[in-house]
Amino acid sequence: MSKLTALSISIAVLGGIWAFLALGPLAGFVLVWAGFIAWACFFPVLRYY
């Protein structure tokens, strides 16, 4: 599996889990878009490690 495929799958899975949590049990406490922005800032850092 290439790194791009692994990254795409992990973002999709984590995004689905985050959307479920943000729209379900944590509704009113967290925002869906804030989680995606946080992941967008975090994943480029992983390229350097």
Helices and strands as residue ranges (DSSP letters): H 3-23, H 32-46
